[in-house]
C-alpha cells in the first residue's frame, strides 16, 4: 500500500498541473489568433495522438512495468510545457499539443495497471480504482480555478513555465519513490507463455501443473467484449465537447476565472459520488449503465435549456462521472480475467482518445447548426443502448456473475 500512497501523491500533482490548463488553453490560442474551428482541431489532435502512445503502453507496461512509463510521461510533458511558453503562433501550439498528447498517453494505463497489480483481491482493487478517481477528482476541483488565477496574476508565459517545472519535479520524485512488486502468477504465465512449477507445494506435481494449465487457459480466454468500449468513447466525446464549449463562454482574464470555477463545479460533483463508498458494493456493470444514462439526460437538459441553474446541471454531470469512472475500471478488471492489465487499460485509453478526438472536432464544425450538447447526448444514448448487448453475447455463467453485487 506504500506504493499506492506515493502513486496517489504523484497523480494528484500531475492531474492538478494538467487540469490547471483547461480554462487557459483556449484563451491562449485565441490570443495567438486561432479561430474556434482551429481550437477544436487542436483539441482533437491532442487526443488522437494519444493512440500510438496507448498502443505502445499496452505492450510496454506488461513487459517492462509501469515505473519507466510514468517517469517518462511526466518528464516529457513538463518539457513540452516549457516549450509551449515560447510559442508565437497557433500552428506551433498545435504541434506542441500533439506531442503532449503522445507523451501523456503512457500515464493513465501505466498508473492504472500498477494500481491493479498491487493486490489480486477484487474488492481491494475496486477500492484502489475508486481512490484513483478520488485523487483525480480532488485535483480537478481546485486546479482549473487555480490555473485561471495563476494566468491572471503572472500571464500565460510564466504560468506554463511554472507548470512545466512542476511536472519535471514530479517525474524526478517518481523515479525515486515508485516501486513495483512482482507480477501475479497469472500475468507471468500470460507474458512468458510457460507454466511455472511450484516446487514448495505439497500437492502432487501433476495437480499443480494441471491447475497452472487451467489458469493459463482462463487468461487466454478472458477477453473484454468490444461493446464495453463504446461507453468510454461516448463519455470522452461528451467531455471533449464540454471542455471545448465552456472556455468559449468568455476569453477575458475575468472570464477565465469564471470558466475555471465552472470546471471545478463539475469536479466537485464527481467528488460527491466518489465519496459515497457504499456504491462500490454495487455491480460495476449496473453503475456504469445507469451512470451513463444519468449523464446523457443531463446533457440533454443543458442542450434543451431546461429551467435549472447552469451550475446545478454541471454538478449533476460531475456526479454521474463520479459513478461511472471507478465502475468502468472495476468492470474491465473483472472482464480481463486478472491479467493483461496493461493491454486492457491501454485499450481503455485508446477508447477515451477516440472520443476526445471526435468531441471537440464535431463541436467546432457543427456548433453553428446544432448545440454540441445534443451531440454529447446522442453519443451517450448510443452507448447506453449498446452496452447491455454484450451481456447477451456472454455465457449464462457470465451473466450470473454480473447479477451479483461487487
C-alpha positions as CSV (number, residue, x, y, z in Angstrom):
1,X,0.0,0.0,0.0
2,X,3.0,2.3,0.4
3,X,3.3,2.3,-3.4
4,X,-0.3,3.3,-3.7
5,X,0.2,6.2,-1.4
6,X,3.2,7.5,-3.3
7,X,1.4,7.0,-6.6
8,X,-1.7,8.9,-5.4
9,X,0.5,11.8,-4.3
10,X,2.3,12.0,-7.7
11,X,-1.0,11.6,-9.5
12,X,-2.5,14.4,-7.6
13,X,0.3,16.7,-8.6
14,X,0.2,15.6,-12.2
15,X,-3.6,15.9,-12.5
16,X,-3.5,19.3,-10.7
17,X,-0.9,20.5,-13.2
18,X,-2.7,19.2,-16.3
19,X,-6.3,20.3,-15.3
20,X,-5.0,23.8,-14.5
21,X,-4.6,24.2,-18.2
22,X,-8.3,23.6,-19.1
23,X,-9.6,27.1,-18.7
24,X,-6.5,28.9,-20.1
25,X,-5.6,27.0,-23.3
26,X,-8.5,28.3,-25.4
27,X,-7.9,31.9,-24.4
28,X,-4.2,31.4,-25.0
29,X,-4.9,30.0,-28.5
30,X,-7.3,32.9,-29.3
31,X,-4.6,35.4,-28.1
32,X,-2.4,33.9,-30.8
33,X,-5.0,34.4,-33.5
34,X,-6.7,30.9,-33.5
35,X,-10.3,30.6,-34.6
36,X,-12.8,28.3,-32.8
37,X,-12.7,25.7,-35.5
38,X,-8.9,25.6,-35.3
39,X,-9.1,25.2,-31.5
40,X,-11.4,22.2,-32.0
41,X,-8.9,20.7,-34.4
42,X,-6.1,21.3,-31.9
43,X,-8.0,19.7,-29.0
44,X,-8.9,16.8,-31.3
45,X,-5.3,16.2,-32.4
46,X,-4.2,16.3,-28.8
47,X,-6.5,13.4,-28.2
48,X,-5.8,11.4,-31.4
49,X,-2.0,11.5,-30.8
50,X,-2.8,9.5,-27.6
51,X,-3.4,6.5,-29.8
52,X,0.2,5.4,-30.7
53,X,1.2,6.1,-27.1
54,X,-1.7,4.0,-25.9
55,X,-0.7,1.1,-28.2
56,X,3.0,1.2,-27.1
57,X,1.9,1.5,-23.4
58,X,-0.3,-1.5,-23.8
59,X,2.5,-3.9,-24.6
60,X,5.3,-2.0,-22.9
61,X,3.7,-1.8,-19.4
62,X,3.1,-5.6,-19.4
63,X,6.6,-6.3,-20.5
64,X,8.7,-3.6,-18.7
65,X,6.4,-2.5,-15.8
66,X,4.8,0.9,-15.1
67,X,7.5,3.0,-13.4
68,X,9.5,3.7,-16.6
69,X,6.5,4.9,-18.5
70,X,5.2,7.1,-15.6
71,X,8.5,8.9,-15.2
72,X,9.0,9.4,-19.0
73,X,5.4,10.6,-19.4
74,X,5.6,13.2,-16.7
75,X,9.1,14.5,-17.6
76,X,8.3,14.8,-21.3
77,X,5.1,16.6,-20.7
78,X,6.9,19.1,-18.5
79,X,9.5,19.8,-21.2
80,X,6.6,20.3,-23.7
81,X,5.0,22.9,-21.4
82,X,8.3,24.8,-21.1
83,X,8.4,24.9,-24.9
84,X,4.8,25.9,-25.0
85,X,5.5,29.0,-23.0
86,X,7.6,30.2,-26.0
87,X,5.2,29.8,-28.9
88,X,4.2,32.7,-31.0
89,X,1.6,31.4,-33.5
90,X,-1.3,28.8,-33.4
91,X,0.5,26.2,-35.6
92,X,3.4,26.0,-33.1
93,X,0.8,25.5,-30.3
94,X,-0.9,22.8,-32.3
95,X,2.3,20.9,-32.9
96,X,3.3,21.0,-29.2
97,X,-0.2,20.0,-28.0
98,X,0.0,17.0,-30.4
99,X,3.4,16.0,-28.9
100,X,2.0,16.4,-25.4
101,X,-0.9,14.1,-26.3
102,X,1.5,11.4,-27.3
103,X,3.7,11.5,-24.3
104,X,0.8,11.7,-21.8
105,X,-0.8,8.7,-23.4
106,X,1.5,6.5,-21.3
107,X,0.5,7.9,-17.9
108,X,-3.0,6.6,-17.4
109,X,-2.5,2.9,-18.5
110,X,0.7,2.7,-16.6
111,X,-0.8,4.1,-13.3
112,X,-4.0,2.0,-13.5
113,X,-2.0,-1.1,-14.3
114,X,0.3,-0.5,-11.3
115,X,-2.7,0.0,-9.0
116,X,-4.4,-3.1,-10.3
117,X,-1.3,-5.2,-9.7
118,X,-0.9,-4.1,-6.0
119,X,-3.5,-6.7,-5.0
120,X,-5.4,-9.6,-6.6
121,X,-8.4,-9.1,-4.3
122,X,-11.3,-7.8,-6.4
123,X,-12.8,-5.7,-3.6
124,X,-9.5,-4.1,-2.8
125,X,-8.8,-3.4,-6.5
126,X,-12.1,-1.7,-6.7
127,X,-11.2,0.5,-3.7
128,X,-7.8,1.3,-5.3
129,X,-9.6,2.4,-8.5
130,X,-12.0,4.5,-6.6
131,X,-9.0,6.0,-4.8
132,X,-7.5,6.9,-8.2
133,X,-10.7,8.5,-9.2
134,X,-10.9,10.4,-5.9
135,X,-7.4,11.8,-6.2
136,X,-8.0,12.7,-9.8
137,X,-11.2,14.5,-8.9
138,X,-9.8,16.4,-5.8
139,X,-7.1,17.7,-8.0
140,X,-9.5,18.7,-10.8
141,X,-11.8,20.5,-8.2
142,X,-9.2,23.1,-7.3
143,X,-6.9,23.2,-10.3
144,X,-9.0,24.9,-13.1
145,X,-9.7,27.9,-10.8
146,X,-6.0,27.9,-9.7
147,X,-4.8,27.8,-13.3
148,X,-7.0,30.7,-14.3
149,X,-5.9,32.7,-11.2
150,X,-2.3,31.9,-12.0
151,X,-2.6,33.3,-15.5
152,X,-4.4,36.4,-14.3
153,X,-1.5,37.1,-11.9
154,X,1.6,36.2,-13.9
155,X,0.5,35.8,-17.5
156,X,0.5,32.8,-19.9
157,X,4.2,32.5,-20.4
158,X,5.2,32.3,-16.8
159,X,2.3,30.1,-15.9
160,X,3.2,27.5,-18.5
161,X,6.8,27.6,-17.3
162,X,5.8,27.1,-13.7
163,X,3.5,24.2,-14.6
164,X,6.2,22.6,-16.7
165,X,8.8,22.6,-13.9
166,X,6.2,21.1,-11.5
167,X,5.8,18.2,-13.8
168,X,9.5,17.7,-14.3
169,X,10.0,17.8,-10.5
170,X,7.2,15.2,-10.0
171,X,8.8,12.9,-12.6
172,X,12.1,13.1,-10.7
173,X,10.4,12.2,-7.4
174,X,8.5,9.3,-9.1
175,X,11.8,7.8,-10.3
176,X,13.0,7.5,-6.7
177,X,9.9,6.6,-4.8
178,X,7.7,4.4,-7.0
179,X,8.4,0.7,-6.5
180,X,6.8,-2.2,-8.4
181,X,6.2,-5.6,-6.8
182,X,6.3,-8.9,-8.7
183,X,3.7,-9.6,-11.3
184,X,0.9,-12.0,-10.4
185,X,1.5,-15.6,-11.3
186,X,-1.2,-15.3,-14.0
187,X,0.4,-12.3,-15.5
188,X,3.8,-14.1,-15.6
189,X,2.1,-17.1,-17.3
190,X,0.4,-14.9,-19.8
191,X,3.6,-12.9,-20.7
192,X,6.0,-15.8,-20.8
193,X,3.8,-18.5,-22.3
194,X,5.3,-21.0,-19.9
195,X,4.0,-22.9,-16.9
196,X,5.9,-22.2,-13.7
197,X,6.3,-25.2,-11.3
198,X,5.6,-24.7,-7.6
199,X,8.5,-26.6,-6.0
200,X,7.3,-25.7,-2.5
201,X,3.8,-27.0,-2.9
202,X,2.8,-30.1,-1.0
203,X,0.4,-31.0,-3.8
204,X,1.4,-33.6,-6.4
205,X,3.3,-32.1,-9.4
206,X,0.6,-33.3,-11.8
207,X,-2.1,-31.5,-9.9
208,X,0.0,-28.3,-9.7
209,X,0.7,-28.4,-13.4
210,X,-2.9,-29.0,-14.2
211,X,-4.0,-26.0,-12.1
212,X,-1.5,-23.8,-13.9
213,X,-2.7,-25.0,-17.3
214,X,-6.2,-24.2,-16.3
215,X,-5.1,-20.7,-15.2
216,X,-3.3,-20.2,-18.4
217,X,-6.4,-21.2,-20.4
218,X,-8.5,-18.9,-18.3
219,X,-6.1,-16.0,-19.0
220,X,-6.1,-16.6,-22.8
221,X,-9.9,-16.9,-22.9
222,X,-10.5,-13.8,-20.9
223,X,-11.4,-11.2,-23.5
224,X,-13.1,-7.9,-22.9
225,X,-16.1,-7.5,-25.3
226,X,-15.6,-4.6,-27.7
227,X,-19.1,-3.3,-27.0
228,X,-17.9,-2.3,-23.5
229,X,-15.6,0.3,-25.0
230,X,-18.4,2.2,-26.6
231,X,-19.1,3.8,-23.2
232,X,-15.6,5.4,-22.7
233,X,-15.7,6.6,-26.3
234,X,-19.1,8.3,-25.7
235,X,-18.0,9.7,-22.3
236,X,-14.9,11.3,-23.6
237,X,-16.7,12.6,-26.6
238,X,-19.1,14.4,-24.3
239,X,-16.3,15.6,-22.0
240,X,-14.4,16.9,-25.0
241,X,-17.5,18.9,-26.1
242,X,-17.8,20.3,-22.6
243,X,-14.1,21.2,-22.4
244,X,-14.5,22.9,-25.8
245,X,-17.6,24.9,-25.0
246,X,-17.0,26.2,-21.5
247,X,-13.9,28.3,-22.3
248,X,-15.6,29.9,-25.3
249,X,-18.2,31.4,-22.9
250,X,-15.6,34.1,-22.1
251,X,-12.0,34.6,-23.1
252,X,-11.1,37.6,-20.9
253,X,-9.0,37.2,-17.8
254,X,-12.0,37.7,-15.6
255,X,-13.9,35.2,-17.8
256,X,-11.2,32.6,-17.3
257,X,-11.8,32.8,-13.6
258,X,-15.5,32.1,-14.1
259,X,-14.7,29.2,-16.5
260,X,-12.2,27.8,-14.0
261,X,-15.0,27.8,-11.4
262,X,-17.4,26.0,-13.8
263,X,-14.8,23.2,-14.4
264,X,-14.4,23.0,-10.6
265,X,-18.1,22.6,-10.1
266,X,-18.1,19.5,-12.4
267,X,-15.2,18.0,-10.5
268,X,-16.9,18.8,-7.2
269,X,-20.0,16.8,-8.4
270,X,-17.7,13.9,-9.1
271,X,-16.2,14.2,-5.7
272,X,-19.6,13.9,-4.1
273,X,-20.4,10.5,-5.6
274,X,-16.8,9.2,-5.3
275,X,-17.1,9.8,-1.6
276,X,-20.1,7.5,-1.4
277,X,-18.0,4.4,-0.8
278,X,-21.1,2.2,-0.4
279,X,-21.6,2.5,-4.2
280,X,-18.5,0.2,-4.6
281,X,-20.6,-2.7,-3.3
282,X,-23.0,-2.5,-6.2
283,X,-22.4,-4.2,-9.6
284,X,-19.9,-2.3,-11.7
285,X,-21.9,-3.1,-14.8
286,X,-25.1,-1.5,-13.3
287,X,-23.2,1.5,-12.0
288,X,-21.7,2.1,-15.5
289,X,-25.1,1.7,-17.2
290,X,-27.2,3.9,-15.0
291,X,-24.5,6.5,-14.5
292,X,-24.2,6.8,-18.3
293,X,-28.0,7.2,-18.6
294,X,-28.0,9.9,-15.9
295,X,-25.1,11.7,-17.8
296,X,-26.9,11.6,-21.1
297,X,-30.1,13.1,-19.6
298,X,-28.1,15.9,-18.0
299,X,-26.5,16.8,-21.4
300,X,-30.0,16.8,-22.9
301,X,-31.2,19.1,-20.2
302,X,-28.3,21.5,-21.0
303,X,-28.9,21.4,-24.7
304,X,-32.7,21.9,-24.4
305,X,-32.3,24.8,-22.0
306,X,-34.0,23.2,-19.0
307,X,-35.1,25.6,-16.3
308,X,-32.3,24.7,-14.0
309,X,-29.3,26.8,-12.9
310,X,-26.3,26.0,-15.1
311,X,-24.2,25.3,-12.0
312,X,-26.7,22.7,-10.9
313,X,-26.6,20.8,-14.3
314,X,-22.8,20.9,-14.2
315,X,-22.9,19.5,-10.7
316,X,-25.1,16.6,-11.9
317,X,-22.7,16.0,-14.8
318,X,-19.9,15.6,-12.3
319,X,-21.9,13.3,-10.1
320,X,-22.7,11.0,-13.0
321,X,-19.0,10.9,-14.0
322,X,-18.1,10.1,-10.4
323,X,-20.3,7.0,-10.6
324,X,-19.0,5.8,-14.0
325,X,-15.2,6.1,-13.8
326,X,-14.5,3.8,-10.9
327,X,-17.2,1.4,-12.0
328,X,-15.8,1.1,-15.5
329,X,-12.3,0.4,-14.2
330,X,-13.7,-2.3,-11.9
331,X,-15.7,-3.8,-14.8
332,X,-12.7,-4.1,-17.0
333,X,-10.6,-5.7,-14.2
334,X,-13.3,-8.4,-13.9
335,X,-13.6,-9.0,-17.6
336,X,-9.8,-9.1,-18.1
337,X,-9.6,-12.3,-16.1
338,X,-7.0,-11.0,-13.7
339,X,-4.2,-10.4,-16.3
340,X,-3.2,-8.3,-19.2
341,X,-3.9,-5.1,-17.2
342,X,-1.5,-3.1,-19.4
343,X,-3.3,-4.0,-22.6
344,X,-6.8,-3.7,-21.1
345,X,-6.2,-0.2,-19.8
346,X,-4.3,0.7,-22.9
347,X,-7.4,-0.1,-25.0
348,X,-9.5,1.9,-22.5
349,X,-7.2,4.9,-23.0
350,X,-7.5,4.4,-26.8
351,X,-11.3,4.5,-26.5
352,X,-11.0,7.7,-24.4
353,X,-8.7,9.2,-27.0
354,X,-11.0,8.4,-29.9
355,X,-13.9,10.0,-28.1
356,X,-11.9,13.0,-27.0
357,X,-10.8,13.5,-30.7
358,X,-14.4,13.3,-32.0
359,X,-16.0,15.6,-29.4
360,X,-14.2,19.0,-29.9
361,X,-13.8,18.4,-33.6
362,X,-17.6,17.9,-34.1
363,X,-18.3,20.8,-31.7
364,X,-16.0,23.1,-33.6
365,X,-17.5,22.2,-37.0
366,X,-21.2,21.9,-36.1
367,X,-21.9,24.4,-33.3
368,X,-23.3,26.9,-35.9
369,X,-26.0,24.3,-36.8
370,X,-26.8,22.4,-33.7
371,X,-26.0,22.6,-30.0
372,X,-22.9,20.5,-29.3
373,X,-24.6,19.3,-26.1
374,X,-27.1,17.4,-28.3
375,X,-24.2,15.6,-29.9
376,X,-23.0,14.6,-26.4
377,X,-26.5,13.3,-25.5
378,X,-26.7,11.3,-28.7
379,X,-23.3,9.7,-28.3
380,X,-24.1,8.7,-24.7
381,X,-27.5,7.2,-25.5
382,X,-26.0,5.1,-28.3
383,X,-23.5,3.7,-25.7
384,X,-26.3,3.1,-23.1
385,X,-28.3,1.3,-25.8
386,X,-25.4,-0.9,-26.9
387,X,-23.9,-1.7,-23.5
388,X,-26.5,-4.3,-22.4
389,X,-25.9,-6.4,-25.6
390,X,-22.5,-7.6,-24.5
391,X,-24.1,-9.5,-21.6
392,X,-26.4,-11.3,-24.0
393,X,-23.4,-12.5,-26.0
394,X,-21.7,-13.9,-23.0
395,X,-22.4,-17.3,-21.4
396,X,-25.1,-17.8,-18.7
397,X,-22.3,-18.0,-16.1
398,X,-21.0,-14.6,-17.0
399,X,-24.5,-13.2,-16.9
400,X,-24.9,-14.6,-13.4
401,X,-21.6,-13.1,-12.5
402,X,-22.8,-9.6,-13.3
403,X,-26.0,-10.0,-11.4
404,X,-24.0,-10.2,-8.1
405,X,-23.1,-7.1,-6.2
406,X,-19.4,-6.2,-6.2
